[in-house]
Amino acid sequence: MKDERGVYYYPNIQNKKVRMYVRKLEGEICFRLLNSDDPGLWEEHGWVPYEAIKQAASMHKNKNFDPNQAYDLDVAKVLLEEE
């Protein structure tokens, strides 16, 4: 999907308030989260390279959130190829 901010997908299909935007910066796939319940989130957090997400995910301990599902590299690649 695409809007004025760019290409995105829903990391949790049941929650349409949260969108994960993807784009390539300097050849690397980057992610940026938008949550309509937290409008400041977009401004507070910029584009995050996938490598940084992978490193953070290895230290992740929260059982209610799976960063590998939210930051889905395969989905990002497909969306960017279609773009």
TAHU-V423625 format. One record per pair of residues at least 12 apart in sequence whose C-alpha atoms are under 10 Angstrom apart, sorted by the first residue. I is the first residue (numbers start at 0). J is the second residue. Records with the same first field share a line. If there is no record, write none. Layout:
BEGIN
I->J ; J
END
This chain:
BEGIN
0->20 ; 78 ; 82
1->20 ; 78 ; 82
2->20
4->20 ; 21 ; 33
5->19 ; 20 ; 21 ; 22 ; 82
6->18 ; 19 ; 20 ; 21 ; 22 ; 75 ; 78 ; 79 ; 81 ; 82
7->19 ; 20 ; 21 ; 22 ; 30 ; 31 ; 32 ; 33 ; 74 ; 75 ; 78 ; 79
8->20 ; 21 ; 69 ; 70 ; 71 ; 74 ; 75 ; 78
9->32 ; 33 ; 69
10->32 ; 65 ; 66 ; 67 ; 68 ; 69 ; 70 ; 71 ; 74
11->68 ; 69
14->34
15->34 ; 35
16->33 ; 34 ; 35 ; 36 ; 37
17->32 ; 33 ; 34 ; 35 ; 36 ; 37
18->31 ; 32 ; 33 ; 34 ; 35 ; 69
19->31 ; 32 ; 33 ; 34 ; 69 ; 70 ; 71 ; 75
20->32 ; 33 ; 46 ; 70 ; 75 ; 78
21->46 ; 47 ; 48 ; 49 ; 70 ; 71 ; 72 ; 74 ; 75 ; 76 ; 78 ; 79
22->46 ; 47 ; 48 ; 75 ; 76 ; 78 ; 79 ; 82
23->46 ; 48 ; 75 ; 76 ; 79
24->46 ; 47 ; 48
27->47 ; 48 ; 49 ; 50
28->46 ; 47 ; 48 ; 49 ; 50 ; 72 ; 75 ; 76 ; 79
29->45 ; 46 ; 47 ; 48 ; 49 ; 50 ; 51 ; 52 ; 70 ; 72 ; 75
30->45 ; 46 ; 47 ; 48 ; 49 ; 52 ; 69 ; 70 ; 71 ; 72 ; 75
31->44 ; 45 ; 46 ; 47 ; 48 ; 70
32->44 ; 45 ; 46 ; 47 ; 69 ; 70
49->70 ; 71 ; 72
52->66 ; 67 ; 70
53->66 ; 67 ; 70
56->70
END
